Amino acid sequence: MTIANTSLQLFSAPTKVASALTGRTVRYLNQGSSSVKSDGVRTFKIECVDDVFTAKNGKRCATVLAKDVDDAGASKYRTLHLAGISAIV
């Protein structure tokens, strides 16, 4: 399975995933409800990737520092499921 609109695989090396995300803007589909947007579709400008890992539930994730475009551009740490990223720009 690929990540969003790239040829990058979900289980690619962490350095490849970090390189593909750093400095990019991503559209992310929240699993649950969002307090910021009612449709759950979020936009983040990723400043850096701290970690890429497989969670206990088997999902591939990345811990990132990102500007939250939907929340006045505030920089926040977020853990994103890679499968939840629908587009990388």
PEBEL-V118138 format. One line per field, one symbol per residue. ss: DSSP state (H for helix, E for strand, - for the rest). phi: phi as a letter, one per 20 degrees, with the letter a starting at -180 (. if undefined). psi: psi as a letter, one per 20 degrees, with the letter a starting at -180 (. if undefined). A space follows every 10 residues. Layout:
# PEBEL-V118138
ss->???
phi->???
psi->???
This chain:
# PEBEL-V118138
ss->-E------E- ---HHHHHHH H---EEEEE- ---------- EEEEEEEEEE EEEE-----E EEEEEEEEHH H--EEEEEEE EHHHEEEE-
phi->.eeledefeg dfggfffgff efmddcecef fdfdfecfem edccdfebde bcbdfgenee ccecdbfege cmmfebecdd fffeeebcd
psi->prockrjpqh krqhhggghh hpjrpqppoq gaqpihphii oqppopgqoh qprprhjiqp rppqpqpnhi lkjppqpqop phiioiqp.
